[in-house]
Amino acid sequence: MTDFSIFKAKLTDSLTKNNLEAFCSDDIIDKLYRLTERMLEVNSYMNLTAITDIDGIIMKHYVDSLTVSKYIPESASVIDIGCGAGFPTLPLSIARPDLSITALDSTAKRINYIRESAEMLGLLGISCVAARAEEYVNNENKRETYDIACARAVARMNVLCELCLPYVKVGGKFVAMKANAAEETTEAENAIKKLGGKLIFADSFSLISDNADDPRCIVGVEKITETPKNYPRNNSQIKKKPL
């Protein structure tokens, strides 16, 4: 593991270059360093991430995750659909303790890792749920109860809309974090309309690093009417015939 002072310098530089200097406090940097130590330790015996170099972790996990912050209102309730190894959940909770975040993933081992990491770091705003998105929304009476649903690199937009929009209350937003979303956003027009949404932005930018600029796009869909109760469909129907 990289020395703390080197990690701090690299992280501060990367956050500043990407207009995220608001998250350069000592407390945030300390927690992200401790998270990195734990992630690499757990990754040695459980598959969490293929990205294990410090520069890659900082850019592709931390900086990338925090780009969504400006789209999330203060004190919002957020559900991170398909949160995987905890991105953006963990960095977002570290940087934005005002948020209440539900980390949702179908893999129980990863959810346990997120729960244990949150406890270690004293992150009180995270709830962890091991369940399928299309099932949890109805089984736990979570339909249309969140201000924000977000998803990072989980599936194509038309599929994501069906998994995420049912969780969002009218007036809230679904925010998708994509590498490139132009084609997918067009493809998802029918799904957005059927599920009660309206496309309100598709912001393209690049993650700036010393090595390369990585293209990104954050897509915002506002919830303007309730989602019909027959959505989301079961997993096989969604896969077989996306909206």
Order of alpha helices (4+ residues) and beta strands (2+ residues): alpha-alpha-beta-alpha-beta-alpha-beta-alpha-beta-alpha-beta-alpha-alpha-beta-beta-alpha
